[in-house]
């Protein structure tokens, strides 16, 4: 666990916080610091995979591009989660 792990946690935390601010929970979804970070990390992984494998982008867009992509991924996960949670 080196610099890469810390980077994932920092970007994940920021992306999760931004995603939860844009789409706050109102249906009793699980909340908390750890889940917010995991949400952001998962969003980052999903968007990173799509960017590399589907679009062929290996640059990543730097910090801002990574943060925006991770936030979009986290928002997508929140949307999916809300669809299934509401049932």
C-alpha positions in Angstrom: 0.0 0.0 0.0 1.8 3.0 -1.2 1.2 6.3 -2.8 -1.4 4.8 -5.2 -3.7 3.6 -2.4 -3.6 7.0 -0.7 -4.4 8.6 -4.1 -7.5 6.3 -4.5 -8.7 7.1 -1.1 -8.3 10.9 -1.5 -9.9 11.0 -4.9 -12.6 8.5 -3.8 -13.4 10.6 -0.7 -13.7 13.8 -2.7 -15.7 12.2 -5.5 -18.0 10.5 -3.0 -18.6 13.8 -1.1 -19.3 15.7 -4.4 -21.7 12.9 -5.6 -23.6 12.8 -2.3 -23.8 16.7 -2.3 -25.2 16.6 -5.8 -27.6 13.7 -5.1 -28.2 13.4 -1.3 -30.0 10.4 0.0 -33.6 10.7 1.0 -34.7 7.1 1.0 -32.8 5.8 4.0 -29.8 4.7 2.0 -26.7 3.7 3.9 -24.6 6.8 4.8 -21.3 7.4 6.4 -17.7 8.3 5.7 -16.5 4.9 4.7 -19.4 4.3 2.3 -19.0 7.7 0.8 -15.3 7.0 0.1 -16.1 3.5 -1.3 -18.7 5.0 -3.5 -16.2 7.5 -4.9 -13.5 4.8 -5.4 -16.0 2.5 -7.1 -17.1 5.4 -9.4 -13.4 6.1 -10.2 -12.8 2.4 -11.1 -15.8 2.2 -13.3 -15.2 5.4 -15.2 -11.4 4.6 -15.4 -12.2 1.2 -16.9 -14.5 2.8 -19.5 -12.0 5.6 -20.3 -9.1 3.2 -20.8 -10.8 0.2 -22.4 -13.7 1.7 -24.4 -12.4 5.2 -25.3 -8.7 4.4 -25.3 -7.7 7.3 -23.0 -4.6 6.4 -21.0 -3.9 10.0 -19.8 -6.7 10.2 -17.3 -7.1 13.9 -17.5 -5.0 14.7 -14.4 -6.4 15.4 -11.0 -9.5 17.4 -12.2 -10.3 14.9 -14.9 -10.0 12.0 -12.5 -12.1 13.7 -9.9 -14.8 14.6 -12.5 -14.8 11.1 -13.9 -15.0 9.5 -10.4 -17.8 11.8 -9.4 -19.8 10.9 -12.5 -19.2 7.2 -11.8 -20.3 7.7 -8.2 -23.4 9.5 -9.3 -24.2 6.7 -11.7 -23.9 4.2 -8.7 -26.1 6.4 -6.6 -28.7 6.5 -9.3 -28.6 2.7 -9.7 -28.7 2.2 -5.9 -31.7 4.5 -5.5 -33.6 2.6 -8.3 -33.1 -0.7 -6.5 -33.4 0.7 -2.9 -36.8 2.2 -3.7 -38.3 -1.2 -4.4 
